[in-house]
């Protein structure tokens, strides 16, 4: 193995491109590349990306681990389950739990007249019930009716329903009945894929627990096939055995295939074998990696309070980072389905480079959420696309070059112009006006998503910088700063591959939860300690199964609890400090709850004895620490920013006349270089159109810091030798 490079590889599969980043574990060198996604068989795009990044590395390499971010689970759910269908088994008398759901109406009850209740994830005719009952403490009131469970299993078998979710009342308190139903299903219907709620989400609220379990069951067969397909390809095509003594993650077993890790929605990774057991944990796999990667890179540039914007070909994902960490929620959703698993708090809108521009029934311009995706893609790709997209508008206005990926993908500007001209004709406006309108609508779609994660949650958007990344993330950066009044923006190094980079920077993480409803005044610290101890044991066992048992120093456990005021419907999560669980510690946790409640809602009842605190859930997160890529500073260069200038082309920054605009290569910029718009800064996987009235400065970490500059005296924007003057739109 002498002279062999030891590398870890991160692969993020998006709707249009699959990104790859390789880290040399000994030198810290990073190599990044992109390749078109293959929607028909995502594993093919995965292997193409592995092969391409290994070819870019050159020489003899040993892959010590592969980390993967994927949207397969989400796509499987949103695209439908196919002919097999999905069945549901629940407690007798609760067959309508999915129909009753919750009485909340999106956007408030003023919308109730217009709101149409979405279809249930399982129709009423595919729900079966079984007798038997537990109370909320787990005590058995009536034994499980095993004959009824067997009859339900045969009923599904005879109708070809081979994916089944099981959620029995109060199974969070004692899973015995659910586990017995699973055994019966295995005996009577061995071909069935089964998820039980006590394995997926062991906490109360039967509707959310039911839907979360059914989502897990729905995506499990497809995720298992996808993971198995990648495993088969890795065995058949490489990348070869992992190196002994892997420094980045768990030690490879037997020197065979390197560890294959999959990104989870909670901000950690897990082995593919573990993910297949609970595939719902991957529903925000790729976007979570992007948020974490952006948080790390922006933090290195000095920004720990940011909004992340991951612009892809199909959609844009946004999140909030405070104190260097993205927010985590258990109140998320997957499409129309609520999900209680911990996940990075991300909002997704259909506003990517491939978003299609159409005329609404009312006769107005509409952009997204429908997307041209990777196949056929925008018109300018020349792959058969016929509807104009956001990327086509950028090409027509000259904001992106007539090629992608450094020339690998040529773009047909004339075809894009013809497509937008047809749309413009129906709108009765000019081609440039239509293209500018498409980009303006797309920018507002992204701005509204950013408002959802800030203004609607009591945060002032003006206090944040925007970290823009992804292939299309920086294309509308300047209009977003304008529209939202942001403090500024940061474009991380190699923005098109931030999600893949994030996969190399996240730890192995598993979350364990147990419902434990007690009023604080009646709390028994010994009972709290017992539950937390059980969860700690579960978390430790999961980490040891992931290969961390040989080094306890790389294992970390974090305790937390969900508390509320008695009578409230929802909880606030607060940390449970280390140390023995006694009256002093539980009082400290209750005090932290009062403080957190005041921060969130502006009040608390700390000094009101009539308002009692109630404990609801106890949690332990087990983390296996993986070495993150080390920060690397950009080298200084002689001369000024003129060294990066490669030419000039006419660019329209609105529907008006084009401006003669200098074009710069980002990789030729050095720390301290400052470019004033109008300008276009290009790199392999992304482009930054710098509008008039904005500046971009390269810092020591390789990030570009973008800001709206103040006009000089007399109202004129300052000019530099390498930029043209222009008024801010």
N, C-alpha and C positions, 0 to 999 in steps of 0.2 A: 504493500500500500504506500510505499515511499513515493513522495511527489504527487500523491492523489489529493485533489481538492475535495474538501468535505463541505457539502452545500445543503442547505434547507431551502425548499421551494414552496412558495405560496401561489395557488391557482384560484382566481376568482372568475366564475362563469356569469356573464351578464347576458342581457337579451340580444345584444349586437356583437360584442367582442368578449373574448376570454383573455384575461390578463394573467401574466406570470411574472413573479419576482423571485430571483435566486440570491441567497445570502451565503457568501463564503465564510464559514465559521471561524477560520483562522485569521483571515486578513480583514474581515468586515466589508469586503467589496460587495456591492449590490449590482445585479444585472437585471434589467426589466425589459419585457417585450409584450406584444399583443398579437392575437390571431383571431380571425372571425369565429364567432360561435356557430355551433351546428345544432340548431333546434331539433332536428329529426333524431339525433343521437348525441346528447350533450357529452357523453364520455369520449367521443371522437375529438371534439374541440379541446377537452381536457388533455388528452394525450398529445394533440398537436402543439398545445402550449408547452407541455413538458419537453417535448422534443426540440422545440424552437429555442427555449431558454437554455437548454443544455448545449445546443449547437453554438449559441452566442457565447457561452462560457469557454468552450473549446477545451482541449486537453483531456486528461484523465480525471474523472469526477466520481465521487461516491455520494449518493443522495442519502442523507441521514434522516430526513422526514419530509413528508408531503402534507401540506395543510390546504384545505379546500373550502371555499365559500360558494354556495350554490343556491339557486332559486327553484330547484326541482320540486321540493315539497310544496312551495306556494303555487307553482304552476299546475301541479297535479290537482290541487284542491280547486283552483279557480277555473280550470279547464273541464272539470267534471270527472266523474268516477268511471265512466264507461258502462258496459252492459251488466257487469257483475252486481252493481248496486251496493248499498250500505245498510246494514241492519242494526237494530238497537234493542237491548234487553235492559229493563228497569224494574223497579219494585211494583208489585201489584197495586193498582189504584193510582199510579203516577204516570200512566201511559201518555198523558197530555202535557208532560213537562216541557217538551220542545215547543208545543203550540202556545202554551201560556206564556213562556219565556219571562221577560220583564216588561213592566208597563211603561218604560221609558220610550219616548218618541224622539228620534233625532231632531236636533235644532229646536226642541221645546214643543209644548203642546199646541202652539200656534200653527205648527206644521201638520197637525194630526189629520186635517181634512185632506191634504194632498199626499200624505205619506202612504205608501203601499207596503204592507208587511212583507218582508222577503220570504222566499220559500224556505222551509225548514231543511236542515242538512239531511234529515231522514224523514220521508213522508209518513203520515200516520199509519198507512197500511203495512209498513215494514217495522213497526214497533211491537215487541212482545213483552209480556210481564211475567214475573215469577213471584210466588208467595214467599212469605218470610219477612221478618222485620226486626231491625235493631233500633234502639233509641239513640239519642245524641251522645250518650256516654259510651256506646258500643255494646251495651247489655242486650242480650237476645230476648226479644219479646215473643217472637214466633220463630220456629226453626225454618230453615230454607226448605222450600218444596222442591226436592230434587227431581221428582217425576215431571213437574211442570217445566223445570229447566231443561230436562232431556227432550221433552216434547217441543220446546222452542228451538232447540238445536236442530232437531230433525226437520222442523218446519222450514228453517232457513236452508238447510241442506237440500231439501227436495225442490226448492225454488231457485237454487243456484246462487243464493246470497252467501258469498264467501268472505266478506269483510264485516266484522261485527264489533260494536262497542258495547261495553257493559258498565252501567252505573247504577248501583243500588243505594237506597237511602241510608245515609250515615255510615257508609263504608269507609269514610276517612277515619272514623273512630276505631273500627275493627274490620280489616279486609277479609275475614274468614269466609263470609258468604260469597263475595265476588271471586275469590280464588277457587272456591268449590265449583262455581258456575263455569269458570274457565276450564277446569278439569273435565267437567261434563261435556263442554263443547269439543274439547280435544278428542274425547272418546266417541261422541256421536257424529261429529262433523270435523274430521281430522284435517280436511283441506282448508278450513277457515283460518283467516288471520284475525286475531282477537286482541283488543286493547281493553284493560280494565282500569277504572278510574283511580283505584287505590295505588296503582303503579304510576299512572300518568300525573295525577294531581291530588295529593292527599290533604285536601282542605275542603271546608264546607262551602255551601251555596250550590245546590244540586243542579241548577240550570247551567251555570258556567262550567261546573265540573263535567256535566254530561256532554256539552258541546266540545269542550277541550278534548275529552276522551274520544269523541267521534271524529274530530279532525285528525287526531293521532292515528286512529284506525284507518281513516280514509287514505292517508298518504303513505302508510307503512308498506304496502306491497310495492308501490312504485319506487320508493326510496331504496328498499331492499334490492330491487332489480338493478337500480342505477349504481349503487355501491358495489354490488357483485360484478357488474359489467366493468367498472373501473378496475376492480381487483383482477379480473381475468385479463384485461389489457395490460396491466402492470406486470403480471406474471409472464405474459406472452411477448411483450414488446419492450420491457425495461421499466424504470430506469436502472435496474440492477440492484444488487444488495446494498443495504445500508452499511456504513462504517461502524466498526466496533467502538463502544464508548461514546455514543452520541452526546454532545455537550448541550444541544439545544432542547431536547425533550427526552422522553423515556428511552431507555436503551433498546435497540432493535432485538427482537427475539430470534435467537438462532442464526443471526446473520443473513436472514432471508429478506423478503420484501421490506423496504423501510416502513416505519410507522406511517399510517395513513390517517390523518386527523381531519375532522370536519368542524367548521365553525358553527357555533350555536347562537341562538338569538340573545342569550344572556350575557354575551361578551366574552365567552370562553370557548375553548375547543374540546372535543372529546374524540376518542378513537371511533373509527367507522363502525366497529362492532357494537359499541355502546349506543351510537346514534341510531342504528337500526332498531334498537329496542324501544326508543322513544323519539321517533322522527319529527314529532311536532316541535321539538326543541330547535329545529333548523329552519323554521319558517321565515326568519329574517336573517338568514345566515350571511349572505353577501353584504347587505346594508350595514349589519352590525360590525363587520370587519372594517368597512369604510369609516364608520364613525369613530372607532377606536384608533385606526391608523391616523386619521386627521387630527384627533385629540392629541396624540403623541407628537406628531410633527409640528402642529401649531404651538404646543407647549414648549418645544425646543426653540421655537422662534420667539418665545416670550409672551404668548397669548394663552391664558387658561380660562377665558370666558368667551366662548365662540359659538357660532351657529355653523353646523356643518351642512354642506350642500353637495350631494353626490349626484352629478348629472350624467346619466347614461344614455343609451340609445333609445330605451323604451320608457323610462320613468326617471324621476328625480326624488331622492330620499333626503329628508332634512331632520336634524336633531339638535338638541341643546347640550353644550358642554360647559359645566361650571366647576371650577376648581380642578380642571384637567380631566374630569371624568364625565362621560355621557350619562344622562339620566336613565334609570331602569324602572320599568313599570310592570305591574301584573294586571293592568286594566287594558291591555292591548286587544287587537283583533286581527284576524286573518280574513281579508275580504269582509263579508258581512257577519262573520262568526266570531263571537267574543272568545278570547283565549286568556287564561289566567296564569300561564307559565311566565316566569321572569324573562323579560326581553328589553333590549335597548329601546328607549322611547323614540320611535322613528315614525314620521309621517311621510307617506308616499303619494305622489301625484303623477298622473300620466303626462309629463312634460319633459320628454327627452328629445334627443336629436332626431329620432325617427317618428316623433308625434305627427300625425297627419292633420293637415289644415283642410277644413271643409266649411261649407255654408250651412248654417243651422236652418231648421224649418222656418224660423222667424226672419231669415234672410241676412243674418249677421255672421261674421267670421268666427269660427270655432277651431281651436287647436287642441288635439288630444281628446280623451285619453287613448283612442285607438292609435296603434303604432304600426309602422311598416316593418319594425324589427330588423333581424339580420337577413331574412329571406322573405320578400325580395329586397327589402331595404328601401331607402329613399330613391327617387328617380335618378339622381346623379350617380348612383352606384352602377347603373347600367345592367341591373339584374332582373329587369322586368317590372320594376315599380312604376305605378301610373299615377299615384296621388301625391301632391306636393307635401313636403315635410319641412320641419324646422331646419334641418341640415341643408335642404335645397335653398331655403331663404338665405341662409348664411353664405352659400356659394354665390348666389346671384348678386348679393350686395358686396362681395369681395372680402368678407370678414374672415373666411378661412381659405387656405390655399386650394388650388385645383387638384389636390391629392390628399390622401390620409396615410398615416404611418410612414412618414418619410418618403413617400412615393410608391409604396407597395400597392395602394389602392387608388388608382386614378379616378377622378370625378368628372362627369360629363356636365359641364356648366351649361352648354346649349340646351341639353335635354331638361335640366332643372328649370331653366328660364322659360322654356316652352310650357312646362307643367304649371308654373306659377302664372304665366300669361293667360292660360285657360281659366284659372280661378279668378284672376283679376278681371277678365272679360265679363264673367258672370256677376262680379261685384260692381262693375262699371268704374273701375279705377285703373291706374297705371301699374305696370309690373313691379317697379321699385316700391311703390306705395303699398302694394299687396305684400311684398316680401317684408317690408318694415313692419307692416301690421301684424303679420304672423309672429315675428319676433317680439313685438310689444305684448301681444296676447300671451305668448309663452312666458315672458318675464313676469307678467302679472299672476299667472298660474303659480309660478315658483314663489313669488312674493306672498301670495295668500297662504301657501303651505308654511312659509316661515312665520307668518303672523299666527298661524294655528298653534305653533309650538312656543310662542312668546307672548304676544298680546293677550290671547285667549287664556293664558295661564298666569297672568299678572306680571309678566316680565316686560321691561322696556327694551324694545328691539334696538334702540339707539345706544344701548350700553354694550353692544356686542360687535365683534369683528366677525366677518363671514369667512369661513374656510371652504373654498370652492375647489372641487376636485372631480375626477371622473372625466371621460372623454369630452363631454359637453359642459362640464360644470362651470368653467370660466368664461364661456362664450357670452353670457348675459350678465357678467359680474358688474360692470359699470352701471347699467340700468338698474340693477337691484340695489346698489349703494344709493343711487338717486331716489328711487321709489320709497325705500324703507328708511332712509336717513341713517344708515349704518355708520358706526364709528370708522369703518374701513374694512379691508379684506386682506386675507393671506392666501396665496396660492402655493401649496406645498411643493417640494421638489417632485418631479415626475408625477404630476397630478393624475394622469390617466391610469396609474397603477397603485394608487393609495390603498384601495381595498385589498389587493393582493399583498401589499406591504404589511397592512394591518394583520394579516393572517400569520405573519412571522413574529408579531409583537404581542400576541395574546397568550394567556396561560390556559392550561386545562382547568375547567371549572364545572362543578356539579352542584345543583341546588336541591335541598331537601327541606320539606315543610311538613308540619303537623298542626292541625287545628286543635286549639287548647283554649276554650272559652271559659274565662273566670273573671269575676269582678276583683279589682285590685285589693279591696278590703278583705276579701275572703281567700286571697291567694296563699297557697302553700309553697314556699320557695323550694322545698324538697321535691315536690311534684314537677315544678318547672325544671329543676336540675335533672330529673330523671328523663324527661322528654328531650331536653337539649343533649343529654348524654347519649341517648339512643340515636339522635340525628347526627351527632358527632361521629359515632361508630359507623353509621351508614356512609357518611362522607369519606371517612378514612378508608373504608373497604373499597369504595369506588375509585379513590385515588391509587390505592395499591394495585387494583386491577388495571389501571392505566399505566403502570410501570414506575410509580414513585415510591414504592415501599422501601427501596434500598437507601433512600436519602431523606430522612424525616425533615431535614432543614429546608427541603423544597416543597413541603406541604404546609398549607396555611388554612385555618378554619376561622370563619367569621360568623358570629351569631347576631341575630336580629329578631325583632318581635313586631307584630302588627297590633296596635292598640287603638282604641276609640273611646269616646264618651258613651256611656250606657244610653242606648236608644238611637244612636247614630247608625247609618246603614253602611258606612265605609270606614276604612281604617287608615292610620298613618304608620308607616314603618320607621322604626328607630333602632339603632344598634344596641346590642346587649354587650357590655364591656366584658373583658376577660376577668377571670377570678371566680371564686366560689359563689354560687347562687344563694344569697341570703337576703334578709329583709332590707339591708342597706343597699344591695345591688338592685333589687326590684324597685325600690323607691327611686333610685337614680334613673332607672329606665322610665318610670312614670314621669319624672321631672323632665327628661328629654322629650317625652311625648308632648307635654304641655308647651314646651318651647317650639317644637316642630309645628304644632297646631297653630300657634300664634304666627309663625313665619308664613305658613300657608294661607291662613284664613283671616289673619288680623286680630284674633282674640283667642283667649283660653279661659278655662274654669279652674285654674290652679287653686284659687282661694274660695271657691264655692263648694261647700260640703254637700250640697244637694246634687251636684253633677259628679257621678262616680266614673272612674276610669275602668275600662274593661279590656282585658287581654283576649286576643282572638287567635292569632297564629304564631307559632314559634318556627324559626328558620335557622338552618346552618348551611353555609356555602363552603364547599371544600375546593381549594385552589392548589393546583400543582404548578409551581413556578417554572417557566421556561425563559431562557436567556433572550432578552430583546436585542435587536440590532443596535449597535452602538452608534451614537451621533457622529456624523462626519461633517467637518466644516469645508466650505468651498474654498479653493485656493485663491490667493490674490493674483491679479493679472496686471500687466503693464498697460498704460493708456486708459482711455475712458470708454464709455458705452458705444462709441462709434465703431469699436472693433467687432461688435455683434451684428452690425447692420449688413444685411445681405442683398438689399435691393429696395424697390419701391413699387407700389401698385395703387391704382385708384380704389378707394373703399368708401362705401356709403355708410355712415353711422346713423342716418335717418333716411327719410324718403327724398331728401334734397339732393343737391349735386354731390358727386364724389369728391373726396379730398385726396390729394397726393399724399400717400401714407407710407412712411418707412417701415420695412420689415426687419425684425431682429431674430437671431437665433438665441434661444434662452441659454443653451449650454456654453455660450461664449461670454455670458455676463459674469461679472466678478462682484464680490461684496462691496457695497457702496455705490454701485452703478445705479443711476437714476434716469428713467426714461419718462418723457412727458408726452401725453397723447396730443394728436392722433398718432397711433402706432399699432402695429400688430407684432406680438411676440409669439414665435412658433417653436414647437419642439416635437419630438417623435409622436407622442400620444395625445397632445392637446394644443389648443391655440387660445391666446388671450387677446381679443380686440380691445385696445386701450383707447377709450373714447376721448375726444377733446375735453379738456378740463380735469383730467385724471393723471396721476403719476403712478409709476411702479418702480420700487426700489428693491434691488437684490440684497439680501442680508447674508450673514456668515453661514447660516444653515442651508443656504440654497433656496430659501423661500422668497417669493415676490410679495412685497407689502404694497398694496394698492390703496390709494386714497384720492378723494376729490380735493384738488388744491384750490387755495383762495386766489382770486384774481389779483393781478398786480395793480398798483396805483393807476387810476384812470380806467379800470375795468378790463384791461387787456390781460389775457392769459400769458404767463411768462413763456418765452421761446427759448429753445436750446438749439445748438448747432445741428443736432441730428433729428430734430422733429419739426413738423410744420405747425403753425399756429392754428387755433380753431376755437370757436366759442362753445362752451358747454351747452349741450342740448337741454 
